[in-house]
């Protein structure tokens, strides 16, 4: 059986990268940055904090 624990959506609008992270515990959170790596690191940190 599969269970959805989070949904992550990455977007690029012009020179800015955005991520939308939705979890059952934290709800919807949005992150933005000038590089994809910056936004990805923000998402990783949030997931580590939430699921540790």
Secondary structure, 3 states (H helix, E strand, C coil): CCCCCEEEEEEEECCEEEEEEEECCCEEEEEEECCHHHHHHHHHHHHHHHHC
